[in-house]
């Protein structure tokens, strides 16, 4: 399964996630399929605990995260899971004590980072007519999406068919 870490880029993110908060894709990695919530709690630990307290197998992933100079996983941040063979990501947000499942994808995707939240992926402008006339912009990481192409990655994020995604070429 592919796990993606999302940083909440709103200035009030420590008060928790809100639908209008821009969520920035900052890190993805793969682990064997298993219980998603167990893998997510493991991610929270990896991206907060000192390396010497981590299991040896988690240290390399945590080192990759820290090498990107990303801040710790915090209240208001999110995670997503894409199980192998699945066509739809599942999402959670942290309230500081719990990981709360979301029924839908993050609505507002961030495209610009900060010194401690480096964006991951390719910026894409797209439209999903089945979800309305809204032109959307988001970052999608197809390199770590299990061989998915860009339309499949966007479709998995929004839980729609790849044929429902219209990519708008850059000028």
C-alpha positions as CSV (number, residue, x, y, z in Angstrom):
1,X,0.0,0.0,0.0
2,X,1.1,3.5,-0.6
3,X,0.9,5.9,2.3
4,X,1.0,9.7,1.7
5,X,1.6,12.4,4.3
6,X,-0.2,15.7,3.8
7,X,0.7,18.9,5.6
8,X,-2.1,21.3,6.4
9,X,-0.8,24.6,5.0
10,X,-3.4,26.9,6.7
11,X,-2.1,29.2,9.3
12,X,-4.6,27.8,11.9
13,X,-3.8,24.2,11.2
14,X,-3.0,23.5,14.8
15,X,-6.7,24.1,15.6
16,X,-7.4,21.1,13.4
17,X,-8.3,20.4,9.7
18,X,-11.2,22.3,8.1
19,X,-12.5,21.8,4.6
20,X,-11.1,25.1,3.3
21,X,-7.5,24.3,4.5
22,X,-5.0,23.6,1.7
23,X,-3.5,20.2,2.1
24,X,0.0,19.7,0.6
25,X,1.3,16.3,-0.5
26,X,4.8,16.1,1.0
27,X,5.9,12.5,1.3
28,X,4.8,9.1,0.0
29,X,6.2,5.6,0.6
30,X,5.0,2.0,0.2
31,X,4.6,-0.8,2.7
32,X,3.2,-4.3,2.3
33,X,-0.6,-4.3,2.4
34,X,-2.0,-4.7,5.9
35,X,-4.3,-2.9,8.3
36,X,-4.2,0.8,7.1
37,X,-4.8,2.3,10.6
38,X,-1.9,0.3,12.1
39,X,0.3,1.6,9.2
40,X,-0.9,5.1,9.7
41,X,-0.1,5.1,13.5
42,X,3.3,3.8,12.6
43,X,3.7,6.7,10.2
44,X,2.8,9.2,12.9
45,X,5.5,7.6,15.1
46,X,8.1,7.6,12.4
47,X,7.6,11.3,11.6
48,X,7.7,12.5,15.2
49,X,9.9,10.1,17.3
50,X,13.7,10.4,17.6
51,X,15.3,7.9,15.2
52,X,16.9,5.9,18.0
53,X,13.5,5.0,19.4
54,X,12.2,3.6,16.0
55,X,12.3,0.0,14.9
56,X,15.3,-0.6,12.6
57,X,13.0,-1.1,9.6
58,X,11.4,2.3,10.1
59,X,14.6,4.3,10.5
60,X,15.3,4.4,6.8
61,X,11.8,5.8,5.9
62,X,12.0,8.3,8.8
63,X,15.5,9.3,7.5
64,X,14.1,9.9,4.0
65,X,11.4,12.1,5.5
66,X,13.8,14.1,7.6
67,X,16.3,14.4,4.7
68,X,13.5,16.4,2.9
69,X,13.6,18.7,5.9
70,X,9.9,18.3,6.6
71,X,8.4,19.3,9.9
72,X,6.9,16.7,12.2
73,X,3.5,15.3,11.6
74,X,1.1,17.6,13.5
75,X,-2.5,18.3,14.5
76,X,-4.5,19.2,11.4
77,X,-2.2,17.2,9.1
78,X,-3.5,14.3,7.0
79,X,-2.6,10.8,5.7
80,X,-3.9,8.8,2.8
81,X,-3.7,5.1,1.9
82,X,-3.9,3.5,-1.5
83,X,-4.1,-0.2,-1.2
84,X,-2.5,-2.3,-4.0
85,X,-5.0,-2.8,-6.7
86,X,-7.4,-0.2,-5.3
87,X,-8.6,2.7,-7.4
88,X,-9.5,5.0,-4.5
89,X,-7.4,6.6,-1.8
90,X,-8.7,6.6,1.8
91,X,-8.0,9.7,3.9
92,X,-7.5,10.5,7.6
93,X,-6.8,13.7,9.6
94,X,-5.2,14.1,13.0
95,X,-6.8,16.0,15.8
96,X,-3.7,15.6,17.9
97,X,-5.1,12.5,19.7
98,X,-6.8,10.5,17.1
99,X,-6.7,9.8,13.3
100,X,-10.2,10.6,12.1
101,X,-11.3,8.9,8.9
102,X,-12.7,11.2,6.2
103,X,-15.5,10.2,3.8
104,X,-14.0,12.1,0.9
105,X,-10.7,13.4,-0.5
106,X,-9.2,16.6,0.6
107,X,-11.1,19.3,-1.2
108,X,-8.4,22.0,-1.4
109,X,-5.0,20.8,-2.5
110,X,-2.0,23.0,-1.8
111,X,0.6,23.5,-4.5
112,X,3.1,25.7,-2.7
113,X,5.2,24.7,0.3
114,X,7.3,26.4,2.9
115,X,10.7,25.9,4.3
116,X,9.5,22.9,6.4
117,X,6.7,21.6,4.0
118,X,8.3,20.8,0.7
119,X,5.7,19.9,-2.0
120,X,5.9,16.4,-3.6
121,X,4.6,15.7,-7.1
122,X,3.8,17.3,-10.3
123,X,1.4,20.3,-10.4
124,X,-1.6,19.5,-12.6
125,X,-4.6,21.6,-13.7
126,X,-7.6,19.4,-14.2
127,X,-11.4,19.1,-14.3
128,X,-13.7,16.3,-13.3
129,X,-17.1,17.1,-14.9
130,X,-18.9,14.6,-12.8
131,X,-17.9,16.6,-9.7
132,X,-18.9,20.0,-11.2
133,X,-17.4,22.7,-13.3
134,X,-14.6,23.6,-10.9
135,X,-11.1,23.7,-12.5
136,X,-8.8,22.2,-9.9
137,X,-5.0,22.3,-9.4
138,X,-3.1,19.8,-7.3
139,X,0.1,17.9,-6.9
140,X,0.2,14.3,-7.9
141,X,3.1,11.9,-7.4
142,X,3.0,9.3,-10.2
143,X,6.6,8.1,-9.5
144,X,5.4,6.4,-6.3
145,X,1.9,5.6,-7.4
146,X,2.5,1.9,-8.3
147,X,2.9,2.6,-12.0
148,X,-0.3,4.7,-12.3
149,X,-0.4,7.4,-14.9
150,X,-1.4,11.0,-14.0
151,X,-5.1,10.5,-14.8
152,X,-5.2,7.4,-12.7
153,X,-3.5,9.2,-9.8
154,X,-6.0,12.1,-9.9
155,X,-8.9,9.6,-10.3
156,X,-7.7,7.6,-7.2
157,X,-7.5,10.8,-5.2
158,X,-11.1,11.8,-6.0
159,X,-12.5,8.2,-6.2
160,X,-13.7,8.5,-9.8
161,X,-12.9,6.6,-13.0
162,X,-9.7,7.7,-14.8
163,X,-11.9,8.4,-17.9
164,X,-13.7,11.1,-15.8
165,X,-10.5,13.2,-15.4
166,X,-9.8,15.9,-18.0
167,X,-6.2,17.2,-17.7
168,X,-5.9,20.8,-18.9
169,X,-2.6,21.4,-20.7
170,X,-0.3,24.1,-19.3
171,X,-0.1,27.2,-21.5
